[in-house]
Amino acid sequence: MDHSADRPVVLITGASAGIGEAIARRFAAGGYRIVALARGKEKLATLERSLTPITEVRTLALDVTAPSAPQQAVDLAMQAFDRLDCLVNNAGAGKWAPVHLCDDATLDEVVETSLKAPFRFCRAALGVMKRGASIINIGSTFGLIGGLDGGAYCAVKAGLVGLTQTLAAQYGAQGIRSNLVAPGVIKTDMTRAYWDAPPFQRINQEMTPFDRDGTVEDVANLVHFLASKEGSYINGQSIALDGGWTTTKYLCAEALLAERVPRAA
């Protein structure tokens, strides 16, 4: 007997690479059917081919900031699978600039991609979700604490925390949970170019009280757990996945013992 209709369905934005791709693979391994969204058709096609032997997959190439994108995605999930059990808002804009250097074009791009789009996707998903469903927003440690040059990025990621909390308050009584995962800086194609730069090393690795970097698989495992029965009493939480970076004032021994050079007056 075919029980495929009983298998849950997850909709993932920004699913074709990096953290989004890892999330898609983890949910596929966990028995979910996948609706994967991203802008790049070729990468989506590659993801679909690799996951099809494991689970049923539908892909949609679109820009998440398009006003019609959320309803298109939800309609695809319902037409293909007749249910939506989890929404993962992963797509986001990674542009950084201090407030005094952040022009309106940059501000608009970050807000549209990383706050308005997740808001709209939540709104569309809530129209079809039933008891037991969940929403998981991918935020950032820089939405939990401020960061130098963070500007619009930090403000928007903090806004995602507020969105997650109000979703939890509003819809938790209906059995729909909402949580946020706040990764530290994870090595992906987006961060690889400056991963070994000394300032980046100082603010991340030298201030993290753990002996390795975080991985996309770490993020994917936490997201999957929050959607699972094992995580079914977790609601309204923002969970930092950062090796202790946000909750300690750690400095590695090299940094503690470094000779200070006075700043010019």
N, C-alpha and C positions, 0 to 999 in steps of 0.2 A: 504494500500500500504506500502511495506517495504522500508523505507528510510535509512536503516542501512548503505548503501554504501556512504551516504552523511556525516556520522559521522566521525570526524577527528581521526587520529591515532597518538599515541605517542610511541616512543621507549625510554625505560628507562634502563640505566645500573645500576648495584648494587641495583636491585629493590626488593630484597627479605626480607630486614630488615631495621630498622632504618629510616633514611631520605628517602631512595629510596622507601621503602614500603609505607610511608606516601604520597609520591608524586604519586605513582601508585593509591592509594585509592582516592586521591583528583581528579585526572584526570578522573578516572572511574565515580566518582560522578558528574563530569562536562560534561559527555556525550562522552568522548573519548573512542575509542577502544585501547587496550593496547598490546604492545609487551614488555615483561619484561625479562630482562637478569640478571643472577647472576651465581655464581659458584655452589651453593647448590641446588640440585634437589628437596630435600624434602621441603625446605622452599618455593621454587618456586611453587611446587605443592599445598602447603597450600594456598599461595596467589591466585593462579588460582581458586581454589575451592571457596574461599570467594568472589572473584570478578565476577565469572561467572553469578550469578543471576542478576548482575547489567549491565554487558557489555561483549563484546567479548574479549577474552584474548588469547594470544599466549605466550608461555614461551620458553626460550632457556637457557640451562645450559652450560656455557662456561666461560673460563678465558678471560677477555677483552684484555689481553696483547697478546693473540695469533694473529699472523698476519692475519689469515683468519676470525677472529671474527667479525670485522665490516661489511664485505660484507655478511657473513652468516646472521647477524641480519637484515640488510637492505633487503636482499633477502626474508627473512621470512615475513617481513612487506609487501612487495610487492606481494608475493605469496598469503598471507592470505587476504590482504585488498586492494591491488592495489593502495596504497597511503602512504605517510609518511609526516605528518604535523608538527611534533615536535620531536626533539632529546633532551633528557636530559642526559648529561654526569655526572652521579652521582658517579660511582665507583671510588674509590681512595685508596691510601695507607696512613696510618696514622703514619708512623714511624718517630720519632724525634731523633735527635742527633746533637750536635754542629758540625760545619764543621770539626774541628780537630779530631773528633771521628767518623765521618761518613765514613765507609769503602765503597769500590766500590760496594759490593753486595747490601748494603742498598741504595746507590745512584741509582743504576740501577733499583732496584725494585720500588722506588718512581717515578723515571722519566718514566719508562715503564707504570706504572699503572695510574699515575695522569696527565701525559702530552702527551706521545706518543699515548696512547690508545684514549683519547679524540680527538686528532688531526686526527687519522685514522678514527674514527667514524664520525667526521665531514666531512671528505673527501668522505667517502662512502655515507653518507646521502645526501650531496649536489648533487650527481649524479642523484637523483630521486626527490628531493624537488622542489616544484613549488611556485609561488608567494603566499604569505600569510603564508608560513611555518616559523618556527623559531628554533633556536638552543639555548639551555640554559645550560651553564656550571655551575657546583656546585664547587665553589672555597672555600675560607676561608678568614676571617678577617686577618689571618696571611699571606695572599697574597697581602694585601693592605698595611700593615705595618709589619715591621720585628718583630721577637719574639725570646726571649732567647732560645737557644738550637734548633732553628728552622731548621738550616742547609738546607738539600735538600728539606724538606717539604715546607718551606717558599719560596725557590727559584722556585720550580715547581708551586706552587699556583700563584705566581706572573707571571709566564709564561702563565698560563691560562688566566690571564687578557689580556696579549698581544695577545694571540690567538683570544680571543673574539673581541678585537678591530679591528684586521685585517680582521676577518670574516665580521664584520659589514661594514667596508669600502669597501670590495671587492664585497659583495653580496647584500648589502642593496638596490642598484639600481635595482636589480632583484626582489625585494619584499621579500627577505629572511632576517629576523632579527636575531641578535645574542646578547645575554646578559649573564651576570654572576651574580649569587647570592652568596654572601660571608657571610655565617652564622658565628656567634660567636660559642663558644663551646656549643653544644647541647647535652643533656643527651640521650645517646643511649647505646647499649651494649658495644660499643667501648670505651666510656668515663666513664661508670658507676663505674669502679673499683677505679678510683682516684677522683671521683666527690667531696667527702667530705674531701679530703686531704687539710690541711691548706695552703700549697703553691698554690694549684689550686684555692682554695677559694679566696686567696689574689689577684691573677692576673686576676681573672674573676669576681666573684660576688662583691668583694670589690671595683672594678674599673668600675662597670657598673651602670650608673645613671638611673636605672629603678627598679621597685619593684618585678620583677619575672624573672625566667629563661626563655630562649627561648625554644620552643618545636619543634618537628619534624613537627607538623601541621602548625606552623608559616612558616617554610621553604616551605612546600608544597603549602600553599596558595599563597605565593609570586611567586613561579615558575608557578603555574597555571595562575595567573594574567598576567604574562609576555607573556604567550602563547596565551592569550585570545584577543578578539577584543578590550576590554577595554585597553589593554596594547600595542596596535598595532602601536603606534608611538614611542615606547621606543626601542632604538637600540644602541648597542655599550657601554652599561652601566654596571658598576660593582656596585651592590647595597649591602651594608652592612646590615645584619639583626642581630643586636647585642645590641639593647637597648641603643645605644649611646657610646659603648665602644671605637670605633675607632676614634671618633670625639671630645672627651672630655678628659680632664685630671682629671676626677672625682676620688675622694677617699671617701669612706663611713666615717661616723663620727667615727666609731670605729678605723679605720686605721689612721685617722687624729690625734686622741687624744692618740694613743698608745705611750707608753714609748719606746724611741729608745735605742737600745743596740749597743754601738760602735763596729765596726768590729775590729778584731784583726789585729795588724800591720803586 
